[in-house]
Amino acid sequence: MTVTTDVPQEIARSGIVPFYLTGIEASTIPIIRGRFARLFTPASDILNRHDYPDAVSELCAESMALAACLSATLKFDGVFTLQAKGDGAVRTLFSDVTSQGHVRCYAAFDDTAVVGAPPARPSVLPRRRGGGYMAFTIDQSDTDQRYQGIVELDGPHLGDAAETWFRNSEQMATKLISAAQKTDAGWVSSALFLQQIAADGGHRNNNIDLEDAWHTALMLLSSVKRAEMLDPNLPDTDLLFRLFNEQALHIQQSRPLTDSCRCSDDKVYSMLTSLSEEQLRDLVDEIQNLSVECEFCKRSRIHRLDDILNA
């Protein structure tokens, strides 16, 4: 079978590749949809700034790839957030992706519990994460509307929580795998998503057994190697073709992912001027400066206390 794509073959780069499977070449009706996300330089740059222990950086890298992958399954204009909170050593894991593909991440954790700990294999630290929940949030930029789904953190991988959410709340069979690794060039991560599209009345080819096609796709997906997902020299289309060409693969236009923070001087100034004088004096340093560091990009902004009080 041949692959249908309007994307040129090229060396892999950071981005999200939407694709779908029709089961047979004669059909144009998708029966399974997929998303393939990869982060190379953005993941490395973001995590280099944070300088977390490797065990935490691996979780962050994985969560960024998962957030990117899941964001591409939704139609929104704004921000998609994946947030995990637990009572383990990693208390908070926060990654978000805008509809323009801007990615950022941070984590809060117990230093003594994770310093020196090896990264988990294959991807998550269940004993360090502890009990808790994962939240998926969409904030639309043009309205005040917010959509949020919450699911218990259950299973050995972060992606397990997302699968549970789709299965229980959306009644959609879903498979999500992810990988993250520290290389000589820095951190890299990837996530691969498959979802069965529900039968829609007569809009199906009667020659296709949907359940059989789904199980075949899962079997093919299980053959993917961690090294393949993270290889910057392996083009996205090459890997997807190897995995799914037998099921009439159709690849759509990729979407770039970049390291970009949404913090700004105006936001910091507005936050400081909203505080009381007592709160500001609690934050001031010995030379009467107020220093605010963005927890995402680590950029510091400094304001004089008098300037804020007189604003």
Order of alpha helices (4+ residues) and beta strands (2+ residues): beta-beta-beta-alpha-alpha-beta-beta-beta-alpha-alpha-beta-beta-alpha-beta-beta-alpha-alpha-alpha-beta-beta-beta-alpha-alpha-beta-beta-alpha
